């Protein structure tokens, strides 16, 4: 009887430790997934900001390219007029 009682006590303790460990694993899993989701959300926000910035820089680049084309065309006209006037 004494051995049976001791075995039952040990079994209850083991089940209690198993239950506590299972709860801890569950809590850690939840925490891990929350952190992973936050990391993904942060990365998406950063990527969106970068894509927006790239769009702004591309628009600026296009504007500068158009302005440069106009300046080069104006310089070409000036050179043609100079060559005509130099004759």
Buried (B, 14 or more C-beta within 10 A) or exposed (E): EEEEEEEEEEEEEEEEEEEEEEEEEEEEEEEEEEEEEEEEEEEEEEEEEEEEEEEEEEEEEEEEEEEEEEEEEEEEEEEEEEEEEEE
